[in-house]
């Protein structure tokens, strides 16, 4: 997977705007939810699967998904298609956001860059889903 960080390049402070490029078989992120961050996604090209709070939904170019923050909505895109899956990924940058990774039982405290599992610090963990 590769990402263009358009918002950061343009100097955005409260929003992020990314374009994600997923090769066949790649995942956009580890399956996760945010305590505060609101996000939306627009599939620009290709087709794949969106894991959204326990469901697997087919997505294709033109599909739009909004994900309010703080509702425990877990999400992850997986390129189950044959070509590159391109997604416009936008959201808020919220202080105090905690990211829950239920597949692994891990919590990331974003502001502190602290990773916890069962209430204990976890070393050598990565959020990269494609390693």
VMD Tcl script that draws the C-alpha trace (Angstrom):
set ca {
  {0.00 0.00 0.00}
  {1.12 3.54 -0.64}
  {-0.40 6.84 0.45}
  {-0.27 10.44 -0.79}
  {-0.64 12.79 2.20}
  {-2.31 15.70 0.39}
  {-3.63 17.51 3.47}
  {-0.24 17.49 5.19}
  {1.47 18.72 2.00}
  {-1.03 21.59 1.73}
  {-0.61 22.54 5.42}
  {-3.95 21.27 6.75}
  {-4.01 21.37 10.55}
  {-7.42 20.03 11.62}
  {-8.18 17.62 8.76}
  {-6.19 14.96 7.00}
  {-6.71 14.23 3.32}
  {-5.01 11.16 1.90}
  {-5.21 9.11 -1.26}
  {-4.51 5.42 -0.56}
  {-3.37 3.01 -3.27}
  {-3.88 -0.68 -2.43}
  {-2.47 -3.42 -4.62}
  {-4.52 -6.63 -4.92}
  {-4.54 -8.40 -1.55}
  {-3.41 -5.32 0.40}
  {-5.22 -3.83 3.40}
  {-5.70 -0.12 4.06}
  {-5.12 -0.42 7.81}
  {-5.47 -2.96 10.56}
  {-9.13 -3.39 11.55}
  {-9.75 -0.55 14.02}
  {-12.06 2.07 15.49}
  {-11.47 5.59 16.81}
  {-12.70 7.13 20.04}
  {-13.01 10.59 18.45}
  {-11.84 10.74 14.84}
  {-14.54 11.18 12.20}
  {-13.70 9.92 8.72}
  {-15.10 9.56 5.24}
  {-13.95 7.49 2.31}
  {-14.63 7.76 -1.42}
  {-13.57 4.85 -3.62}
  {-11.99 6.49 -6.66}
  {-10.94 3.41 -8.61}
  {-11.17 -0.36 -8.39}
  {-13.18 -2.68 -6.17}
  {-12.71 -4.44 -2.87}
  {-14.19 -5.25 0.51}
  {-14.91 -2.99 3.46}
  {-14.97 -4.63 6.88}
  {-17.32 -2.40 8.87}
  {-18.28 -3.38 12.40}
  {-18.41 -7.11 11.77}
  {-19.85 -6.95 8.24}
  {-18.09 -7.41 4.92}
  {-19.38 -5.04 2.26}
  {-18.40 -4.94 -1.40}
  {-17.19 -1.52 -2.54}
  {-16.40 -0.12 -5.97}
  {-15.50 3.16 -7.65}
  {-18.02 5.85 -6.70}
  {-18.98 4.35 -3.33}
  {-18.90 6.76 -0.37}
  {-18.75 5.84 3.32}
  {-18.92 8.22 6.29}
  {-17.79 7.02 9.70}
  {-18.69 9.19 12.69}
  {-16.20 9.18 15.53}
  {-16.76 7.79 18.98}
  {-19.25 5.12 18.01}
  {-16.93 2.13 17.97}
  {-17.33 1.58 14.23}
  {-14.43 -0.69 13.28}
  {-13.27 -0.44 9.69}
  {-10.72 -1.71 7.18}
  {-10.56 -1.81 3.38}
  {-9.14 -4.89 1.65}
  {-8.37 -4.99 -2.03}
  {-10.12 -8.18 -3.10}
  {-10.19 -7.01 -6.72}
  {-7.74 -7.51 -9.55}
  {-6.55 -3.94 -10.07}
  {-5.35 -1.18 -7.78}
  {-7.96 0.05 -5.28}
  {-7.72 3.85 -4.88}
  {-9.47 5.50 -1.92}
  {-9.81 9.14 -0.92}
  {-9.47 8.99 2.88}
  {-10.33 12.14 4.84}
  {-10.95 12.84 8.49}
  {-10.45 14.93 11.56}
  {-7.32 15.15 13.69}
  {-8.71 14.93 17.22}
  {-6.68 15.39 20.41}
  {-7.06 12.46 22.78}
  {-8.11 9.99 20.08}
  {-7.63 6.36 21.05}
  {-7.51 3.69 18.38}
  {-8.83 0.24 19.26}
  {-7.58 -2.79 17.29}
  {-10.00 -5.55 18.32}
  {-8.39 -8.32 16.23}
  {-5.27 -7.95 18.37}
  {-6.64 -6.55 21.63}
  {-4.42 -3.49 21.22}
  {-5.10 0.18 22.00}
  {-3.04 3.04 20.53}
  {-3.08 6.34 22.42}
  {-2.29 8.56 19.45}
  {-1.17 11.76 21.21}
  {1.33 9.85 23.32}
  {2.26 7.30 20.62}
  {1.71 4.69 23.30}
  {0.58 1.15 22.47}
  {-1.12 -0.92 25.16}
  {-2.32 -4.51 25.43}
  {-4.17 -5.69 28.53}
  {-3.25 -2.40 30.24}
  {0.49 -2.91 29.69}
  {2.83 -1.16 27.25}
  {3.51 -3.16 24.12}
  {6.85 -2.89 22.32}
  {7.65 -3.67 18.69}
  {4.03 -3.40 17.51}
  {3.17 -1.81 14.17}
  {-0.09 -0.48 12.78}
  {1.03 -1.50 9.27}
  {-1.40 -4.19 8.10}
  {0.69 -5.44 5.23}
  {3.82 -6.63 7.05}
}
mol new
graphics top color blue
foreach p $ca { graphics top sphere $p radius 0.5 }
foreach p [lrange $ca 0 end-1] q [lrange $ca 1 end] { graphics top cylinder $p $q radius 0.2 }
display resetview
